Amino acid sequence: MLLFKRTLFCSFIVLCIVFSIPLCLTAAEPGDYIAIRKEGSGKLALVLNKPDAQGKKEGDWAQSLDTIVRDGLDFTKNFTLISPPLNVKEFGDKKNVTINFGALNSVGGEVYAGGAVSKKSGLINLDVEVYEIASAKLLLKKTYTGKEDQLRSIGHAFCEDLIELLTGKKSVFGSKIVFVSNKTGFKEIYECDFDGHGVEQLTNSRSISLTPALSPDGRYLAYTDFTSGRPALYIKNLAEKKISVASKSGVSIAPGWRNNNEVATTLSFEGDQKIYLIKPDGSLSRKLTNSRGIDVSPTFSPDGSKMAFVSSRNGQPQIFIQNIQSGEARRLTFNGRYNTQPSWSPAGDKIAYSTMENKGEIDLFVINVDGSGLQQLTRKSGENEHPSWSPDGGMIVFSSSRQGKKKLFVMSSTGENQRRLLQSEGEEMQPSWSLFRK
């Protein structure tokens, strides 16, 4: 019962490219995404040239932007970054500079990106051009403008456009991850950028705050808080700094947003622990589950029509999927005795979850929503828990004790490229990757 107790411990205790400032984007060429590299065929070979610049200050900005873009694209693991050849540009005269696509092709490049940095009207301008090397076709021409303290946002704005241009999918740039850390001596909720930068503390209850979840539009943070002496659902309006509390007695744990106006959580005010929908003001909307046993950890399909959750209705904790309209539920997981912490993928086709193995290790798995295609993502690496999908569905964030204390890690959705996200004190756990991108 160890894993299930951990998942439900609140209940058992009681009952036994960030865009903080808008950027000016101009001169974009509209069109469909460019399917240069087919899905599953490997990384895209990108020749990335550091932006040209005239003047020391502009040169410093160009160097910083080059680092930001390279680090951002490397984080996604979608690209093989290739340094440009020395003769990438051919100079006829000051006004006539051509790109040497033959040289780019000789180094194995498929896409070329280059540009220039300048200062105009007190603002930094990053002018970028992206070409398909084989055809010498211009794919993107765009200007990104911002203040000096917006260099990171400027660089990530370009990364976001580049990925969506080449894949047709949303990127991770601008998204946030919320998580729990005890580095202050209390379990508080924090937020960071998709790549671990910009850590910010969101709660200061000096008690226990757990299981954070951001609404799809990023406006509300729902979490479990022990300030009142029992686990209660708190919903914080991040812009207005206002907090609402679920208005029912008993316990309230493990929230999951269905849409911007409804968050599901487990309540016990009627005696048994069932899942209910709650409005952002803390008022009760309706009850979703009504079978015997404990129901927890709701997560919803992208359209909100179905809910995956953990239930003990058949004895041991297993994952079920329920149709919201009809109320009909079916069991999803049959491999493993203790399956918990489900997370529905943004594409709607898969669910990630955690399982306790026979030797006491906790590993992460992914399964198709029809029960097929079971795939193990982690193995022989301690306790791996609380998987959460990136907005593009290409990555998963999770907590792991593989290095001793629980820390946040990220990996591809297929289990590849597992690496630590943050370098900070204390333990980090219960991550949730926001679908909202600033």
FILUM-947331 format. One line per 3 residues: their letters; for each residue x, y, z of C-alpha. Coordinates in steps of 0.25 Angstrom, whole numbers. Example, Ala and Ser with C-alpha at 12.3 -4.5 7.8 and 13.67 -1.06 7.14 Angstrom:
// FILUM-947331
as> 49/-18/31 ~ 55/-4/29
// end
This chain:
// FILUM-947331
mll> 0/0/0 ~ 12/9/1 ~ 10/16/-13
fkr> -4/18/-11 ~ -2/24/3 ~ 7/34/-3
tlf> -2/38/-13 ~ -14/39/-3 ~ -6/43/9
csf> -13/56/11 ~ -26/48/12 ~ -20/37/21
ivl> -14/48/31 ~ -28/54/34 ~ -37/42/32
civ> -27/32/39 ~ 40/129/-99 ~ 34/136/-85
fsi> 27/148/-89 ~ 26/157/-77 ~ 26/169/-86
plc> 20/169/-100 ~ 30/169/-112 ~ 28/176/-125
lta> 29/166/-136 ~ 29/170/-151 ~ 31/166/-165
aep> 26/151/-163 ~ 23/143/-175 ~ 10/135/-173
gdy> 8/121/-177 ~ 8/106/-173 ~ 19/100/-165
iai> 31/94/-173 ~ 31/79/-171 ~ 46/78/-175
rke> 49/66/-166 ~ 38/56/-164 ~ 34/52/-150
gsg> 42/41/-144 ~ 54/42/-154 ~ 63/49/-145
kla> 68/63/-141 ~ 68/74/-151 ~ 82/79/-155
lvl> 82/94/-152 ~ 93/103/-156 ~ 92/115/-146
nkp> 100/127/-149 ~ 103/138/-138 ~ 96/151/-141
daq> 104/161/-148 ~ 106/174/-140 ~ 113/187/-141
gkk> 118/194/-128 ~ 123/188/-115 ~ 109/189/-108
egd> 102/182/-120 ~ 113/172/-120 ~ 110/168/-106
waq> 95/167/-109 ~ 98/158/-121 ~ 107/149/-112
sld> 96/148/-101 ~ 85/145/-111 ~ 93/135/-118
tiv> 95/128/-105 ~ 81/129/-101 ~ 76/123/-114
rdg> 86/112/-114 ~ 83/108/-100 ~ 68/109/-103
ldf> 68/100/-116 ~ 78/90/-109 ~ 68/89/-97
tkn> 57/84/-107 ~ 66/73/-113 ~ 60/75/-126
ftl> 72/80/-133 ~ 87/77/-137 ~ 93/90/-136
isp> 104/92/-146 ~ 114/104/-146 ~ 114/111/-159
pln> 126/110/-169 ~ 135/122/-170 ~ 130/125/-184
vke> 116/125/-181 ~ 114/139/-186 ~ 120/144/-199
fgd> 122/159/-200 ~ 121/166/-213 ~ 120/180/-207
kkn> 114/186/-194 ~ 100/185/-200 ~ 101/172/-207
vti> 103/160/-197 ~ 99/146/-202 ~ 98/133/-194
nfg> 107/122/-199 ~ 97/111/-199 ~ 107/101/-205
aln> 116/103/-193 ~ 104/101/-183 ~ 101/88/-190
svg> 115/83/-189 ~ 114/83/-174 ~ 102/75/-174
gev> 92/86/-171 ~ 77/86/-174 ~ 73/99/-169
yag> 80/112/-167 ~ 77/123/-158 ~ 85/137/-157
gav> 82/151/-154 ~ 87/164/-149 ~ 86/172/-136
skk> 84/187/-136 ~ 79/198/-127 ~ 67/207/-132
sgl> 59/217/-124 ~ 65/212/-111 ~ 61/198/-113
inl> 69/185/-118 ~ 65/180/-131 ~ 68/165/-135
dve> 66/163/-150 ~ 65/149/-154 ~ 65/141/-167
vye> 63/126/-168 ~ 65/118/-180 ~ 64/104/-185
ias> 78/100/-190 ~ 74/90/-201 ~ 65/100/-208
akl> 71/113/-203 ~ 56/117/-200 ~ 54/128/-190
llk> 45/122/-179 ~ 44/133/-169 ~ 48/148/-168
kty> 45/155/-155 ~ 49/166/-146 ~ 48/164/-131
tgk> 49/177/-123 ~ 50/179/-108 ~ 58/185/-97
edq> 71/181/-92 ~ 66/174/-80 ~ 57/166/-90
lrs> 68/159/-97 ~ 64/145/-92 ~ 49/148/-97
igh> 54/153/-110 ~ 63/140/-112 ~ 52/131/-108
afc> 42/138/-117 ~ 50/134/-129 ~ 52/120/-124
edl> 37/118/-122 ~ 34/123/-136 ~ 45/114/-142
iel> 40/102/-136 ~ 25/105/-140 ~ 30/108/-154
ltg> 38/95/-155 ~ 28/85/-148 ~ 15/92/-148
kks> 14/89/-133 ~ 14/98/-120 ~ 27/99/-113
vfg> 31/100/-99 ~ 36/114/-99 ~ 28/123/-90
ski> 22/112/-82 ~ 24/110/-67 ~ 26/99/-58
vfv> 20/100/-43 ~ 25/90/-33 ~ 27/88/-18
snk> 40/91/-11 ~ 44/90/4 ~ 57/99/3
tgf> 52/109/13 ~ 48/98/23 ~ 34/98/19
kei> 27/92/7 ~ 24/104/-2 ~ 20/105/-17
yec> 29/111/-27 ~ 29/114/-41 ~ 40/114/-52
dfd> 42/115/-67 ~ 41/103/-75 ~ 56/101/-75
ghg> 58/104/-60 ~ 61/119/-60 ~ 54/129/-53
veq> 50/122/-40 ~ 39/130/-32 ~ 32/126/-19
ltn> 17/127/-21 ~ 12/123/-7 ~ 17/127/7
srs> 8/119/16 ~ 20/114/25 ~ 12/102/26
isl> 10/91/16 ~ 6/94/2 ~ 5/83/-8
tpa> 0/78/-22 ~ 0/91/-30 ~ -8/92/-43
lsp> -9/104/-52 ~ -22/107/-60 ~ -20/106/-75
dgr> -20/121/-77 ~ -10/122/-66 ~ -19/131/-58
yla> -21/122/-46 ~ -13/113/-37 ~ -20/102/-30
ytd> -13/95/-19 ~ -15/87/-5 ~ -11/95/7
fts> -11/91/22 ~ -11/105/28 ~ -25/102/34
grp> -20/89/40 ~ -26/80/30 ~ -23/79/15
aly> -32/89/8 ~ -33/93/-7 ~ -28/107/-9
ikn> -29/115/-22 ~ -21/127/-24 ~ -23/138/-35
lae> -9/141/-38 ~ -11/154/-45 ~ -20/160/-33
kki> -13/152/-22 ~ -27/147/-17 ~ -29/134/-11
sva> -42/126/-10 ~ -44/113/-2 ~ -53/101/-5
sks> -65/104/4 ~ -67/89/8 ~ -63/82/21
gvs> -54/70/21 ~ -42/68/13 ~ -39/74/-1
iap> -27/69/-9 ~ -20/67/-22 ~ -26/77/-32
gwr> -27/76/-47 ~ -33/87/-56 ~ -43/83/-66
nnn> -44/97/-73 ~ -42/111/-68 ~ -54/111/-60
eva> -54/97/-53 ~ -44/90/-45 ~ -46/76/-40
ttl> -42/71/-26 ~ -45/60/-16 ~ -54/64/-5
sfe> -59/56/7 ~ -70/65/13 ~ -81/54/9
gdq> -72/43/16 ~ -66/36/5 ~ -55/42/-3
kiy> -60/46/-17 ~ -56/55/-28 ~ -64/68/-30
lik> -63/80/-39 ~ -60/93/-32 ~ -62/108/-38
pdg> -50/118/-36 ~ -58/125/-25 ~ -57/112/-17
sls> -72/108/-19 ~ -76/94/-22 ~ -80/91/-37
rkl> -84/77/-37 ~ -80/63/-33 ~ -73/54/-43
tns> -70/40/-37 ~ -80/32/-28 ~ -74/18/-27
rgi> -69/11/-15 ~ -54/13/-11 ~ -45/25/-11
dvs> -44/34/-24 ~ -33/44/-26 ~ -23/50/-36
ptf> -32/55/-47 ~ -27/59/-60 ~ -35/63/-73
spd> -34/60/-88 ~ -31/73/-95 ~ -46/75/-99
gsk> -50/73/-85 ~ -60/62/-89 ~ -53/51/-81
maf> -45/49/-68 ~ -34/40/-64 ~ -33/37/-49
vss> -28/28/-38 ~ -38/19/-31 ~ -37/7/-21
rng> -51/2/-25 ~ -45/-11/-29 ~ -36/-12/-17
qpq> -22/-7/-21 ~ -21/7/-27 ~ -22/7/-42
ifi> -25/17/-53 ~ -39/19/-59 ~ -45/27/-70
qni> -59/33/-69 ~ -68/40/-79 ~ -72/53/-72
qsg> -86/54/-79 ~ -90/39/-77 ~ -82/36/-64
ear> -78/23/-70 ~ -64/19/-65 ~ -54/8/-70
rlt> -42/3/-64 ~ -29/7/-72 ~ -17/0/-65
fng> -16/-15/-62 ~ -1/-16/-62 ~ 5/-14/-48
ryn> -3/-14/-35 ~ -1/1/-31 ~ -3/11/-42
tqp> -5/26/-39 ~ -2/40/-42 ~ -8/40/-57
sws> -5/52/-66 ~ -13/53/-79 ~ -4/57/-91
pag> -8/70/-99 ~ -10/62/-112 ~ -21/54/-104
dki> -15/41/-108 ~ -7/36/-96 ~ -6/36/-81
ays> 6/36/-73 ~ 6/30/-59 ~ 15/25/-48
tme> 16/10/-43 ~ 22/3/-31 ~ 31/-8/-36
nkg> 33/-21/-29 ~ 46/-17/-23 ~ 40/-4/-17
eid> 45/5/-28 ~ 35/15/-34 ~ 35/16/-49
lfv> 28/24/-60 ~ 20/18/-71 ~ 12/23/-83
inv> 0/17/-88 ~ -10/20/-100 ~ -24/24/-95
dgs> -30/11/-101 ~ -20/3/-92 ~ -10/-1/-103
glq> 4/3/-105 ~ 9/2/-91 ~ 23/7/-90
qlt> 33/8/-78 ~ 40/22/-77 ~ 49/20/-65
rks> 56/8/-58 ~ 66/5/-47 ~ 67/20/-43
gen> 60/21/-30 ~ 46/27/-28 ~ 41/34/-41
ehp> 28/41/-38 ~ 18/52/-43 ~ 19/52/-58
sws> 14/64/-65 ~ 14/67/-80 ~ 20/79/-87
pdg> 10/88/-95 ~ 15/82/-108 ~ 14/68/-103
gmi> 29/65/-106 ~ 35/65/-92 ~ 31/61/-78
vfs> 35/67/-65 ~ 35/58/-52 ~ 42/57/-39
ssr> 53/46/-36 ~ 61/42/-24 ~ 72/36/-33
qgk> 82/46/-27 ~ 78/44/-13 ~ 68/56/-10
kkl> 56/57/-19 ~ 59/67/-30 ~ 52/71/-43
fvm> 56/64/-56 ~ 51/66/-71 ~ 52/55/-82
sst> 46/53/-96 ~ 32/47/-96 ~ 39/34/-100
gen> 48/34/-88 ~ 61/39/-95 ~ 70/50/-90
qrr> 67/49/-76 ~ 74/61/-68 ~ 72/70/-56
llq> 64/83/-58 ~ 68/91/-46 ~ 81/93/-37
seg> 75/97/-24 ~ 75/94/-9 ~ 64/85/-3
eem> 55/75/-9 ~ 47/78/-21 ~ 34/70/-24
qps> 20/69/-30 ~ 23/77/-43 ~ 12/82/-52
wsl> 15/87/-66 ~ 6/99/-70 ~ -1/98/-84
frk> -1/114/-83 ~ 10/121/-90 ~ 13/135/-87
// end
